[in-house]
Amino acid sequence: QKQFVESGGGLAQPGGSLRVSCVASGFTLGYYAVAWFRQAPGKEREGVAVINTSDGSTYYADSVKGRFTISRDNAKSTAYLQMNNLKPEDTAVYLCDVPRIGRGQGTQVTVSS
């Protein structure tokens, strides 16, 4: 059974940092690209970052470029999203997604003073 478990969300102050993690099981994560999306109340789901498997290349939404870093540890079947210089508009549920495989339930990130 393919499963995704996100963790690491929470409350951060503006300018602070958080790292969210996604542990995948039931398949070999190393064979697939991994994406992070976010869903804020009343807003459409937004693609945040992607990391490929072939060369480790990464892509970021303009809204997070320079502040967020996506990475992966295939041996641990885990993907990460390091978020620095957080802003209130980063408040959302963050979900990891593996195309054609599935998506996690998400972890809440709240940025507020």
C-alpha positions as CSV (number, residue, x, y, z in Angstrom):
1,Q,0.0,0.0,0.0
2,K,1.4,3.3,-1.1
3,Q,1.5,5.9,1.7
4,F,2.8,9.4,2.4
5,V,3.3,10.9,5.8
6,E,4.1,14.6,6.1
7,S,5.4,16.2,9.3
8,G,7.3,19.2,10.5
9,G,4.6,21.8,10.1
10,G,3.7,24.2,12.9
11,L,3.7,27.8,13.9
12,A,6.5,30.1,12.9
13,Q,7.0,33.9,13.1
14,P,7.5,36.0,10.0
15,G,11.2,35.6,9.0
16,G,11.4,32.3,10.7
17,S,12.1,28.8,9.3
18,L,10.5,25.4,9.2
19,R,11.3,22.1,7.5
20,V,8.6,19.8,6.4
21,S,9.2,16.1,5.6
22,C,7.4,13.5,3.6
23,V,8.1,9.9,4.2
24,A,6.9,7.6,1.4
25,S,6.3,3.9,1.7
26,G,5.0,1.1,-0.5
27,F,7.0,2.0,-3.5
28,T,10.5,3.1,-4.4
29,L,10.6,6.9,-4.1
30,G,13.9,7.1,-5.9
31,Y,12.3,6.3,-9.2
32,Y,10.0,9.3,-9.2
33,A,10.0,13.1,-9.1
34,V,8.6,14.6,-6.0
35,A,6.6,17.8,-5.8
36,W,5.4,20.0,-2.9
37,F,2.0,21.8,-3.2
38,R,0.3,24.1,-0.8
39,Q,-3.4,24.8,-0.2
40,A,-4.5,27.9,1.6
41,P,-8.1,28.5,2.6
42,G,-10.1,30.1,-0.2
43,K,-7.2,29.8,-2.6
44,E,-6.4,27.3,-5.4
45,R,-3.8,24.7,-4.8
46,E,-0.3,26.0,-5.7
47,G,2.7,24.1,-6.9
48,V,5.7,25.1,-4.7
49,A,8.7,23.0,-5.8
50,V,9.7,20.0,-7.7
51,I,12.8,17.8,-7.6
52,N,13.5,15.4,-10.4
53,T,15.0,11.9,-9.9
54,S,17.3,11.7,-12.9
55,D,19.6,14.6,-12.2
56,G,18.2,16.1,-9.0
57,S,17.3,19.3,-10.8
58,T,14.8,21.5,-9.0
59,Y,12.1,24.0,-9.9
60,Y,10.4,26.6,-7.7
61,A,7.4,28.8,-7.9
62,D,8.4,32.5,-8.1
63,S,6.6,33.1,-4.8
64,V,9.1,30.9,-2.9
65,K,12.3,31.1,-5.0
66,G,15.3,32.0,-3.0
67,R,13.5,31.1,0.3
68,F,12.5,27.5,0.0
69,T,14.7,24.5,-0.8
70,I,13.4,21.1,-1.9
71,S,15.6,18.0,-1.3
72,R,15.4,14.2,-1.1
73,D,17.0,11.3,0.6
74,N,16.2,8.2,-1.4
75,A,17.8,5.9,1.1
76,K,15.3,7.1,3.7
77,S,12.4,7.4,1.1
78,T,12.0,10.9,2.3
79,A,11.5,14.3,0.7
80,Y,12.0,17.6,2.4
81,L,11.0,21.2,2.0
82,Q,13.2,23.7,3.9
83,M,11.4,27.0,4.3
84,N,13.3,30.1,5.3
85,N,12.3,33.7,5.7
86,L,8.7,32.7,6.1
87,K,5.9,35.2,5.3
88,P,2.3,35.2,6.5
89,E,1.2,34.4,2.9
90,D,3.1,31.1,3.2
91,T,0.4,29.9,5.6
92,A,-1.2,26.8,4.1
93,V,-1.4,23.0,4.2
94,Y,1.7,21.6,2.6
95,L,1.4,18.3,0.7
96,C,3.9,16.1,-1.0
97,D,2.9,14.6,-4.3
98,V,4.4,11.9,-6.5
99,P,3.0,12.0,-10.0
100,R,1.0,8.9,-10.9
101,I,1.5,7.5,-7.4
102,G,-0.4,9.6,-5.0
103,R,-0.3,12.5,-2.5
104,G,-0.2,12.9,1.3
105,Q,-2.8,14.5,3.6
106,G,-0.6,17.4,4.3
107,T,0.9,19.3,7.3
108,Q,-0.3,22.7,8.4
109,V,2.2,25.6,8.3
110,T,1.1,28.9,10.0
111,V,3.2,32.0,9.8
112,S,2.1,34.6,12.3
113,S,3.4,37.0,14.9
